[in-house]
Amino acid sequence: MMEKGISSVEVLPSKSSQVTAVKVVVKEPETKQTQRGKRVGFVLVHAGAGYHSESKAKEYKHVCKRACQKAIEKLQAGALATDAVTAALIELEDSPFTNAGMGSNLNLLGEIECDASIMDGKSLNFGAVGALSGIKNPVSVANRLLCEGQKGKLSAGRIPPWKTCLSSALCCVLFLFSSLEYAVGEGFSLAAFKRNKRKLELAEKVETDLIQLKKRRQSNEKENDSGTLDTVGAVVVDQEGNVAAAVSSGGLALKHPGRVGQAALYGCGCWAENTGAHTPYSTAVSTSGCGEHLVRTILARECSCALQTEDAHQALLETMQNKFIGSPFLANEDGVLGGVIVLRSCRCSAEPELSQEKPTLLVEFLWSHTTESMCVGYMSAQDGKAKTHISRLPPGAVAGQSVAIEGGVCRLESPES
């Protein structure tokens, strides 16, 4: 468990001379119990691991704050962890400043195709959609698939689907949405598409090497600050200690139609698992970044497994170094880009000798990224407002070769009966 303290930056040696691991720790004070509300719970959200300009920092933080508030409202009303994490994702999807839902990148045909998934730590059920178009909030469809899967087998013993791709027809049958319009987001995305399309056409005239094309596009996106970042996500723990995780993405800008990223794939975009016989801690993970990198390393699942060790911070650092940046599956990549938010929780008693004392829920939460920045927000049901933060690599650190880690600890005390 992390102790109280001040922020610190430490440059750690790496086994590879090409990798600099930068450990950045922000240790938060424990949350005190208040009289506000009768239920407890905690949410951690992210608005993408990528590049966040200072000029739009206020907008990034504001959407994370609203997402946290939506999730906490659900938890305080007694909703399931899956419903709370879905509420957070809907808020993130509805923002034009995130690459999900309304603000999604457009593919080569100028169309929106979204990926999303959700996992319930209690049942271990999973729901996902890939390359989905025509739906305002893809995470709602993923959540509906998860709920349908929990009902058991279909007629004739058929196994219910946990993922659908491409067609929105099935999704409309499963779920009735209030709006299928992207409104402001369509205009926002169309302008970004036209700008990026012109860049691509220019690049194809002077470069035939696909690797050089990728580098040029990434550089141009940073310089022009298109506003569309990477995958958004959230992790939640409710009063009963149940965890849930979700993720949603519009995918890469100018991607090939039908391309599906980590946000729709099991073990890659998100992971949630309650404590059990072989898992002393409940864990929830949501990822962001280059989908191909996250898929090849199955990063969400790897992080969850690593968090079962005693030192969560060290375990996450080693996972990002050895299983992500140093992964043999990404050996040919010049830079490995991604980020994660994680939480783990367990029941404990502040005074074990007092048998009548109600156990508290200890929540450790962390975020880590190899990208230049990552925007996060977090809040407990006992807090008056959400806290937001844009984590950045320290000066001199190289994106794709460096790791930043921050986080804290929160003790949630059960309310008096």
C-alpha positions as CSV (number, residue, x, y, z in Angstrom):
1,M,0.0,0.0,0.0
2,M,1.3,3.4,-0.9
3,E,2.1,5.8,1.9
4,K,1.3,9.5,2.2
5,G,3.9,11.8,0.8
6,I,4.9,14.4,-1.8
7,S,5.3,14.0,-5.5
8,S,8.6,12.6,-6.7
9,V,10.4,11.8,-9.9
10,E,12.9,9.0,-10.2
11,V,14.8,7.8,-13.2
12,L,15.3,4.1,-13.0
13,P,17.9,2.0,-14.8
14,S,16.6,-0.4,-17.5
15,K,17.8,-3.8,-18.7
16,S,17.8,-2.4,-22.3
17,S,20.0,0.6,-23.1
18,Q,17.3,1.8,-25.5
19,V,14.6,2.1,-22.8
20,T,14.4,4.7,-20.1
21,A,11.9,3.9,-17.3
22,V,10.7,7.0,-15.6
23,K,8.9,6.5,-12.4
24,V,6.6,9.4,-11.4
25,V,4.6,8.9,-8.2
26,V,1.9,11.2,-6.9
27,K,0.7,9.9,-3.5
28,E,-2.7,11.0,-2.5
29,P,-4.1,11.2,1.0
30,E,-6.7,8.7,2.0
31,T,-10.3,9.8,1.5
32,K,-12.1,10.5,4.8
33,Q,-15.6,9.3,5.5
34,T,-18.3,11.9,5.2
35,Q,-22.1,12.0,5.8
36,R,-22.8,12.6,2.1
37,G,-24.7,9.6,0.8
38,K,-25.2,6.2,2.3
39,R,-23.2,4.2,-0.2
40,V,-19.5,3.9,-1.1
41,G,-17.6,3.3,-4.3
42,F,-14.8,4.6,-6.5
43,V,-14.3,5.5,-10.1
44,L,-11.2,6.2,-12.2
45,V,-11.5,7.4,-15.8
46,H,-9.2,8.4,-18.6
47,A,-9.6,10.5,-21.7
48,G,-6.9,8.8,-23.7
49,A,-3.1,8.2,-23.7
50,G,-1.6,10.3,-26.4
51,Y,-0.9,14.1,-26.7
52,H,-2.9,16.6,-24.7
53,S,-2.2,20.3,-25.5
54,E,-2.1,22.8,-22.8
55,S,-4.6,25.0,-24.7
56,K,-7.3,22.3,-24.3
57,A,-6.4,21.0,-20.9
58,K,-9.5,22.6,-19.4
59,E,-11.8,20.7,-21.8
60,Y,-10.0,17.4,-21.2
61,K,-10.2,17.7,-17.5
62,H,-13.8,18.8,-17.6
63,V,-15.1,15.8,-19.5
64,C,-13.2,13.5,-17.0
65,K,-14.8,15.3,-14.1
66,R,-18.3,14.9,-15.6
67,A,-17.7,11.2,-16.3
68,C,-16.7,10.6,-12.7
69,Q,-19.7,12.4,-11.4
70,K,-22.1,10.3,-13.6
71,A,-20.6,7.1,-12.3
72,I,-20.7,8.2,-8.7
73,E,-24.4,9.2,-9.1
74,K,-25.1,5.7,-10.2
75,L,-23.2,4.1,-7.4
76,Q,-24.9,6.3,-4.8
77,A,-28.3,5.2,-6.2
78,G,-27.3,1.6,-5.7
79,A,-26.6,0.7,-9.3
80,L,-24.3,-2.1,-10.4
81,A,-20.6,-1.5,-11.1
82,T,-21.3,-2.2,-14.8
83,D,-24.0,0.4,-14.9
84,A,-21.8,3.0,-13.3
85,V,-18.8,2.3,-15.6
86,T,-21.2,2.5,-18.6
87,A,-22.5,5.9,-17.4
88,A,-18.9,7.2,-17.2
89,L,-18.1,6.0,-20.7
90,I,-21.3,7.5,-22.2
91,E,-20.2,10.9,-20.9
92,L,-16.8,10.4,-22.5
93,E,-18.3,9.2,-25.8
94,D,-20.5,12.3,-25.9
95,S,-17.6,14.7,-25.8
96,P,-16.2,16.1,-29.1
97,F,-12.7,16.3,-27.5
98,T,-12.3,12.5,-27.2
99,N,-11.7,9.8,-29.8
100,A,-14.8,7.8,-29.0
101,G,-18.5,8.1,-29.9
102,M,-19.3,11.6,-31.1
103,G,-15.7,12.7,-31.4
104,S,-14.4,9.6,-33.2
105,N,-11.8,9.6,-35.9
106,L,-13.0,8.9,-39.5
107,N,-11.7,6.0,-41.6
108,L,-10.4,6.3,-45.2
109,L,-14.0,6.5,-46.5
110,G,-14.9,9.3,-44.2
111,E,-17.1,7.1,-42.0
112,I,-17.2,6.5,-38.2
113,E,-16.6,3.0,-37.0
114,C,-16.4,2.5,-33.2
115,D,-15.0,-0.2,-30.9
116,A,-16.1,-0.7,-27.3
117,S,-16.2,-3.4,-24.6
118,I,-17.1,-3.9,-21.0
119,M,-16.3,-6.6,-18.4
120,D,-18.0,-7.5,-15.1
121,G,-15.6,-8.7,-12.4
122,K,-18.3,-10.5,-10.5
123,S,-19.6,-12.8,-13.3
124,L,-16.5,-12.4,-15.5
125,N,-18.9,-11.8,-18.4
126,F,-17.8,-9.6,-21.3
127,G,-19.5,-7.7,-24.1
128,A,-18.0,-5.9,-27.1
129,V,-18.7,-4.3,-30.4
130,G,-16.2,-3.8,-33.2
131,A,-16.2,-1.4,-36.2
132,L,-19.8,-0.3,-35.3
133,S,-21.4,2.6,-37.1
134,G,-24.7,4.5,-36.7
135,I,-24.8,4.2,-32.9
136,K,-24.2,7.2,-30.7
137,N,-22.9,5.3,-27.7
138,P,-21.2,2.0,-28.6
139,V,-20.5,1.1,-24.9
140,S,-24.3,0.9,-24.3
141,V,-24.5,-1.9,-26.9
142,A,-21.5,-3.6,-25.4
143,N,-23.2,-3.5,-22.0
144,R,-26.4,-4.8,-23.5
145,L,-24.6,-7.8,-24.9
146,L,-23.0,-8.4,-21.5
147,C,-26.4,-8.4,-19.9
148,E,-27.9,-10.7,-22.5
149,G,-25.0,-13.1,-22.0
150,Q,-25.7,-13.3,-18.3
151,K,-29.2,-14.7,-19.0
152,G,-27.7,-18.0,-20.2
153,K,-27.9,-20.0,-23.4
154,L,-30.3,-19.1,-26.2
155,S,-32.9,-21.4,-27.8
156,A,-31.6,-24.7,-29.1
157,G,-28.6,-24.5,-26.7
158,R,-26.9,-21.6,-28.7
159,I,-24.3,-19.7,-26.9
160,P,-25.1,-15.9,-26.8
161,P,-22.7,-13.6,-28.7
162,W,-20.3,-11.5,-26.6
163,K,-19.2,-9.4,-29.6
164,T,-20.8,-8.0,-32.8
165,C,-19.1,-6.2,-35.7
166,L,-20.0,-3.8,-38.5
167,S,-23.8,-3.9,-38.7
168,S,-25.9,-1.6,-36.5
169,A,-29.1,-3.5,-37.4
170,L,-28.7,-6.1,-34.7
171,C,-27.7,-3.4,-32.2
172,C,-30.9,-1.5,-32.9
173,V,-32.9,-4.6,-32.2
174,L,-31.1,-5.2,-29.0
175,F,-31.3,-1.7,-27.7
176,L,-33.4,1.5,-28.5
177,F,-31.3,4.6,-28.4
178,S,-32.7,8.1,-28.0
179,S,-30.5,9.5,-30.8
180,L,-28.5,8.2,-33.7
181,E,-27.2,11.6,-34.7
182,Y,-23.6,12.7,-34.0
183,A,-24.6,16.4,-34.2
184,V,-21.6,18.6,-33.5
185,G,-19.3,15.6,-33.4
186,E,-20.0,14.9,-37.1
187,G,-18.9,18.4,-38.2
188,F,-15.9,18.3,-35.8
189,S,-14.8,14.8,-37.1
190,L,-15.4,15.8,-40.8
191,A,-13.1,18.7,-40.6
192,A,-10.4,16.6,-39.0
193,F,-10.9,14.0,-41.6
194,K,-10.5,16.4,-44.5
195,R,-7.4,17.8,-42.9
196,N,-5.9,14.4,-42.3
197,K,-6.9,13.2,-45.8
198,R,-5.0,16.0,-47.4
199,K,-1.9,15.2,-45.3
200,L,-2.2,11.5,-46.3
201,E,-2.4,12.4,-50.0
202,L,0.6,14.7,-49.8
203,A,2.6,12.1,-47.9
204,E,1.8,9.4,-50.4
205,K,3.3,11.5,-53.2
206,V,6.7,11.9,-51.6
207,E,7.0,8.7,-49.5
208,T,6.3,5.0,-50.4
209,D,7.6,3.5,-47.2
210,L,4.6,2.8,-44.9
211,I,6.7,3.2,-41.7
212,Q,7.8,6.7,-42.7
213,L,4.2,7.5,-43.5
214,K,3.1,6.5,-40.1
215,K,5.8,8.7,-38.4
216,R,4.9,11.7,-40.5
217,R,1.2,11.4,-39.7
218,Q,1.9,11.1,-36.0
219,S,4.1,14.2,-36.1
220,N,1.5,16.2,-38.0
221,E,-1.3,15.3,-35.6
222,K,0.8,16.6,-32.7
223,E,1.8,19.8,-34.4
224,N,-1.7,20.7,-35.6
225,D,-3.5,19.4,-32.4
226,S,-6.5,17.9,-34.2
227,G,-8.2,17.3,-30.8
228,T,-8.9,13.6,-31.4
229,L,-6.8,11.4,-29.1
230,D,-7.0,7.8,-28.2
231,T,-9.3,5.3,-26.5
232,V,-11.3,6.4,-23.4
233,G,-12.1,4.2,-20.5
234,A,-13.1,3.8,-16.9
235,V,-12.8,1.4,-13.9
236,V,-15.2,1.2,-11.0
237,V,-15.6,-0.6,-7.7
238,D,-18.9,-0.6,-5.9
239,Q,-20.0,-0.9,-2.3
240,E,-20.0,-4.7,-2.4
241,G,-16.4,-4.7,-3.7
242,N,-17.5,-5.7,-7.2
243,V,-15.3,-4.2,-10.0
244,A,-16.1,-3.4,-13.6
245,A,-14.1,-2.0,-16.5
246,A,-15.0,-0.5,-19.9
247,V,-13.3,1.0,-22.9
248,S,-14.4,2.9,-26.1
249,S,-12.6,4.1,-29.2
250,G,-13.0,5.6,-32.6
251,G,-9.8,3.9,-33.7
252,L,-6.9,5.3,-35.7
253,A,-7.4,8.3,-38.0
254,L,-7.7,7.2,-41.6
255,K,-7.9,3.6,-40.7
256,H,-9.0,0.9,-43.2
257,P,-12.7,0.3,-43.1
258,G,-13.5,-2.7,-40.9
259,R,-10.4,-2.4,-38.8
260,V,-11.0,-3.5,-35.2
261,G,-8.7,-2.3,-32.4
262,Q,-8.0,-3.4,-28.8
263,A,-11.1,-1.8,-27.5
264,A,-13.3,-4.6,-28.8
265,L,-10.9,-7.5,-28.0
266,Y,-11.0,-9.8,-24.9
267,G,-8.1,-9.2,-22.6
268,C,-6.7,-6.3,-24.6
269,G,-9.0,-3.3,-24.1
270,C,-10.3,-3.9,-20.5
271,W,-10.3,-6.5,-17.8
272,A,-12.2,-6.9,-14.5
273,E,-12.0,-9.7,-12.0
274,N,-13.3,-10.0,-8.4
275,T,-11.2,-11.5,-5.7
276,G,-11.3,-15.3,-5.7
277,A,-9.5,-18.5,-4.6
278,H,-6.5,-17.6,-6.8
279,T,-6.9,-13.8,-6.8
280,P,-6.5,-12.1,-3.4
281,Y,-7.3,-8.7,-4.9
282,S,-10.2,-7.5,-7.1
283,T,-8.7,-5.8,-10.1
284,A,-10.0,-3.6,-13.0
285,V,-8.0,-2.3,-16.0
286,S,-8.7,-0.1,-19.0
287,T,-6.2,0.6,-21.8
288,S,-5.5,3.3,-24.4
289,G,-3.0,3.9,-27.2
290,C,-2.0,2.1,-30.3
291,G,-4.4,-0.8,-30.7
292,E,-2.0,-3.0,-32.5
293,H,0.6,-2.7,-29.7
294,L,-2.1,-3.3,-27.0
295,V,-3.5,-6.4,-28.8
296,R,-0.2,-8.1,-29.4
297,T,0.7,-7.8,-25.7
298,I,-2.8,-8.5,-24.3
299,L,-1.9,-5.6,-21.9
300,A,-5.2,-5.4,-19.9
301,R,-5.0,-9.0,-18.8
302,E,-1.3,-8.8,-18.2
303,C,-1.7,-5.9,-15.9
304,S,-4.5,-7.6,-13.9
305,C,-2.4,-10.6,-13.3
306,A,0.6,-8.5,-12.2
307,L,-1.6,-6.6,-9.7
308,Q,-2.1,-9.8,-7.6
309,T,1.4,-9.3,-6.1
310,E,2.0,-7.3,-2.9
311,D,3.5,-4.1,-4.4
312,A,1.0,-2.9,-7.0
313,H,3.1,0.0,-8.1
314,Q,6.3,-2.0,-8.7
315,A,4.2,-4.7,-10.4
316,L,2.7,-2.3,-12.9
317,L,6.0,-0.6,-13.6
318,E,7.6,-4.0,-14.4
319,T,4.7,-5.0,-16.6
320,M,4.9,-1.8,-18.6
321,Q,8.6,-2.2,-19.0
322,N,8.9,-5.9,-19.6
323,K,5.6,-7.0,-21.1
324,F,4.9,-3.8,-23.1
325,I,7.9,-1.7,-24.1
326,G,10.2,-4.7,-23.9
327,S,7.8,-7.2,-25.3
328,P,9.3,-9.6,-27.9
329,F,6.1,-9.3,-29.9
330,L,6.9,-5.6,-30.5
331,A,10.7,-5.9,-31.0
332,N,10.5,-4.3,-34.4
333,E,8.6,-1.2,-33.3
334,D,10.6,2.0,-32.9
335,G,8.3,3.2,-30.1
336,V,5.6,1.4,-28.1
337,L,2.7,3.7,-27.4
338,G,0.0,3.0,-24.8
339,G,-1.4,3.7,-21.4
340,V,-3.5,2.0,-18.7
341,I,-5.6,2.9,-15.7
342,V,-5.9,0.2,-13.0
343,L,-7.4,-0.2,-9.6
344,R,-7.3,-3.0,-7.1
345,S,-9.3,-3.4,-4.0
346,C,-9.6,-5.6,-0.9
347,R,-11.6,-5.7,2.3
348,C,-9.6,-4.8,5.4
349,S,-10.1,-3.6,9.0
350,A,-8.3,-0.6,10.3
351,E,-8.4,-2.2,13.8
352,P,-8.3,-6.0,13.3
353,E,-8.6,-6.6,17.0
354,L,-12.0,-4.9,17.1
355,S,-14.2,-7.7,15.7
356,Q,-17.3,-5.5,15.7
357,E,-15.8,-3.0,13.4
358,K,-17.1,-3.0,9.9
359,P,-14.3,-3.8,7.3
360,T,-13.3,-1.0,5.0
361,L,-12.7,-1.2,1.3
362,L,-9.1,-0.3,0.5
363,V,-8.7,0.9,-3.1
364,E,-5.3,1.4,-4.8
365,F,-5.5,3.2,-8.1
366,L,-2.8,3.9,-10.7
367,W,-2.3,5.1,-14.2
368,S,0.7,4.5,-16.4
369,H,1.6,5.6,-20.0
370,T,4.4,5.5,-22.5
371,T,2.8,8.3,-24.5
372,E,3.6,12.0,-24.0
373,S,0.6,12.5,-21.8
374,M,-2.6,10.9,-20.3
375,C,-5.6,12.7,-18.9
376,V,-7.4,11.1,-15.9
377,G,-10.0,11.8,-13.3
378,Y,-11.1,10.0,-10.1
379,M,-13.7,10.3,-7.4
380,S,-15.1,8.3,-4.5
381,A,-18.8,8.3,-3.5
382,Q,-17.7,10.1,-0.3
383,D,-16.0,13.0,-2.2
384,G,-17.6,16.3,-2.9
385,K,-16.1,16.6,-6.4
386,A,-13.8,14.7,-8.8
387,K,-10.1,15.3,-9.1
388,T,-8.5,15.5,-12.5
389,H,-5.0,15.5,-13.8
390,I,-2.9,15.4,-17.0
391,S,0.1,13.2,-16.5
392,R,3.1,14.0,-18.7
393,L,6.4,12.4,-19.3
394,P,9.2,14.4,-17.7
395,P,11.4,16.7,-19.9
396,G,13.9,14.6,-21.8
397,A,11.9,11.4,-21.7
398,V,11.2,9.8,-25.0
399,A,7.6,8.8,-25.8
400,G,7.4,5.1,-26.7
401,Q,10.6,4.3,-24.7
402,S,9.7,5.8,-21.3
403,V,7.1,4.9,-18.6
404,A,5.3,7.3,-16.3
405,I,3.4,6.0,-13.3
406,E,1.2,7.9,-10.9
407,G,-1.6,7.0,-8.5
408,G,-2.8,6.9,-4.9
409,V,-4.8,5.0,-2.3
410,C,-8.3,5.5,-1.0
411,R,-10.0,3.9,2.1
412,L,-13.8,3.7,1.8
413,E,-15.5,3.2,5.1
414,S,-18.8,1.4,5.2
415,P,-21.7,3.7,6.4
416,E,-23.3,3.2,9.8
417,S,-26.5,1.2,9.7
